[in-house]
Amino acid sequence: MSSEAGTSTFVIRWINFLTMLIAVGIVGFGVWMNSHHDSCRKSLTLPVIGLGAVIFVVSVVGFWGALKNNSILLWIYLILLCIILVAILLFTVLAFIITNNVSGHNVEGLRYKEYQLQDYSSWFLKQLNNSHNWGQLKSCLVKSDDCNNLSKKYKTLKQYKSAKLSPIEAGCCRPPSECGYLAVNASFYDMSFHPISSNKDCRLYKNSKSTKCYNCDSCKAGVAQYMKVEWRVVAIFNIILFVVLSTIYFVGCCARRHASWSNSKVLKG
C-alpha cells in the first residue's frame, strides 16, 4: 500500500506543478487580451484571468499538500477539485440543453441555411435582446471583416450566389431571402422597390458598411448559431476535462489516504 500511495503522491505533485505553469500561461494570456483595446477581446478578459487564477490556487494547494504529505491540504484540494468537477458537469449539461434542437431553415437556391431568432432558447433570446449586450456584439461585428470581405472573396455575382456563407455572414451581411431584394454583387442589394415580406428585417437592412443587417433579428440568430457551435465545442472539451480531472481526483484520494496513514503512524511512534 505504501508503494502505491507514494506513487499517487508523486503523480499528484507533478501534475499540479504542470497545471500551475499552465495557469500562469492562462493568466498571462488574459493580461495580454486586456492590453488590447478591442472590446471583443476585453469582454473575455475577466473569465480567462479568473479561470487561470482558480486553476493556479487549486494546483498550489494540491502540489504543496502532496509535497509535504499534508492530509489537511489534500482534503482542501479534493474539496476544491470536487467543486470544479460539479461546476463543469452542470455547465456541460446546461450547454447541451440550451443549444439543443436548432438546425436552421433551407432556402431554395442557396447552399447555406438561414436562422430565425425565435428558434433559439429563452436564454439566448434574453442575452441577445439585451440592448447593452447587443450593442457590444454589434460593435464587434462592425469592426470585423466578415461582411467587408465578402466582395473580396466573391468577385462575381455567380460566385456569391453559389457560396456557402457562415451563419453570421448569412444573417448580418445580407437581407433575409424572403425580402426579395436582388443582389447586385456580394456587398450591394437593389433596394429600389418595396420588399415582398412584412419581416421588419427587410426595412432595417441597408447597404452601408456600418449598418448592413446588424440591427436585424436574422443577425442575432446568426450570432446565436455561432455561439451554439462554440458552446458545443466547449461542452465536448469539458467532457474530456471532466474525465481527466476525475482521474486526478481519484489519484488525489489515494494520496490523501497515504498522508493520513503516514501522520497517524508518526503520532503512534
N, C-alpha and C positions, 0 to 999 in steps of 0.2 A: 504493500500500500504506500509506503514511504517513497519508493522509487517513482510510482505513477503520479503521486501527488506533487513530488518535486518537479517532475516533468511539466505538469499542468501549471505550476507556479512560474517556471521558466518561460513557458509559452505565453502566459498572460503578461509577463513582464515585457517581453519583446514585441508582442502585438500592440500593446499600449504605447510603447516607445515609438513605433511606426505611426500609429494613429495621432500621436502628439505632433509629429512632423507634418502629417497631412493637415491637421487642424491649423497649424501655423501658416501653411500654404493657403488654406481656405480664407483665413482672416486677412492675409496679405492680398489675396485676390479681391476681397471685399473693399479693402482700403484703396486699392488701385481703381476699382469701379467708382468709388466715391470721389476720387481725384478728377474724374471726367465730368464735364458739365452737362452731359447728355442725360436728360430727365428719365429716359427709358432705362438706362443702366442704374441711375441713382435710386430708382424705386425698388431695386433688388438688393441694395447695399445692406440694409439692416438685417434682413433674413439670412444673407450669406455670412455676415460677420457673426450674427447670433448663433448660427449653426456651427461655425468654426470654434466659437468660444465654448459652447456646450460640449463638443467633442473633446476639446483640449482639457477642460476641467475633469470630465469623466475619465479620460485617459491618464491624467496625472494621479488621480485617486487610485485607479487600478494599478498603475505602474509602481507607485510608492507602497501600496499595500502588499503587492507581490514581492517587491524588493526587500521590505522589512519583515515580511511574513506576518503582517498585522491583520488579525481577523476582523477587527472593528472597521478598518479602512476597506477591507474587501467586502464586508457587509454593506457599507455605504455605496461602494462601487456596484455591487449587484443590484441594489435598490434603484440606483440611478439608471443602470442599464435596463432594468425591467420597465421603468417608466418610459424610456426611449422606445423599447420594443412595443409597448402598448400604444404609444403615440403613432408609431409607424404603421401598426396594424389598423388603427382607427382611420388614419389619413388614407391608407390604401383602399379600405372598404368604401370610404366616403367618395374617393376619386372615381371608383368604378360605378357607384350609384349615380353620381352627378353627370358622368359622361356617357351614360347608357342610352340606347335607343334613338340615336340621331344618325341618319345616313345620307341626308341631302335629297335634292329633287333633280331628276334628269330633265334636261331641256332638249327638244328635238333640234338636231343640227350642231349641238355643242359637245365637245369631248370632256367637259368638266361639269360638275354639279353646281346648282345654286342652293343656298341655305336660307332658311327663314327663322327669324329670331324666336317666334312662338314655339318652335320645336324643341327648344332647349329647356333645361331645368329652371325652376324658380330662382335658384341660387345664381345662375348665370344671368338671368333677367335682371335681378336686383343689382348685381355688380355693374353690368353694362349700361343700365338705365340711370345709374347714379351720375349726375352731371359732373361731379368732381372727378370721378374715376374715368369717365369717358373723355373728359377734357384732356387729361394727361395722355390717355391712349391715342386720342386723335392727334395730339401734338407729335407723338412718336411716329404715327403713320405718315403725317405730312412731311416730316424730316427724312423718313426712309425713302429708298429709291424704288420701292415696289411698283408704284404707278408710273413714276417718271421714266423708268427703264423699259416699259412695255414697247414704246415706239422704237427703242434701240434694239430690243430683242426681236421684234417682228416688223420687218421693213415694209412688207406689203400687206394689203388687206386680206389676201388669201392666207398668208402665214398666220395672221392674227385670228382669223375665223377657225382655223384648224388647230390652234394652240390649246394646250391643256393648262389652264390657269389655276393658280393656287386659290384656296378659299378666300384669302384676303384680297388677292387681285380681282377675283370674280365679284366680290361683294363691295369693295371700296373704290375700284378704279373704273367702273363702268355702271351704267344704269341697269336695273333688272330687265330681263328679256321681255317681260310682259308689257313694258312701256312702249315697245315698238319703235324706239329710236334706231335709225340706221347708222352703222359705224362707217365713218369716212376713212379712218385709219385707227391704229391701236390706242390713240390718246384723244380722239375727237369724234363726237357723235353729232349727227344732223338733228337739231332741236327746233327746226323751223315750223314744226306742226305740233298740234295738241296730242299728248300721249293717249294711247288707246286704253290705258288702265287707270283706275282710280287710286292705285297704290301711291301713297304720299312720297315714296322714294323717287318717283318719276319727276315730281316737282322740285325735289331737293337736289337732284343731280345737276352739276354744272361742269362745263369743260375746263374750267380754271384749275390749274395745278394745285392750288391751295384749298379748293373746295371739293372737286370730284363728287364722290358719294360718301364722304367722310361723316356726314350727318344722317346717313340712311340707316334704317334697321337692317338692310342687307349687309352693310359693312360691319355692324355689330355682330351679325350672325356669322360672318366670315372670321371675325376675331374669335368668337366663341368656338368655332370649329377648330381653329388653330390651337386654342387653349385646350380643347378636348384631346387633340392628338398629343400635345405636350404632356398633359396630365396622365394620359395612358402610358406614355414612356416613363414618366416619373413613378407611376404605380408599379410598373414591371420592375424598375430598378429597386423600388422599395421592397418588393417580394424577395429579390436576391439579397438585399441588405438585411432583411429580417432573418433569412436563413443563416447568413454569416454571423450576425450578432447573437442569434440563438445558440449557435455552436460555441461562440466565445463565452456566452453566459454559462453554459454547462461546464466548460473548462474552468471558468471562474469559481463555480460552485465547488469543484474538486480542490482548487487552490485554497478556498476559504475553509474547507473541512480540514485540509492539511495544516493550515495556520492555527486553527482551534485545537487540533490534536497536539501540535508542537507546543503551544502555550500551556496546555494542561499538563503536558509531560514535564515542562520546565517548572511549573508550580509544585508538582508532586516531588520533583527532585529536590 
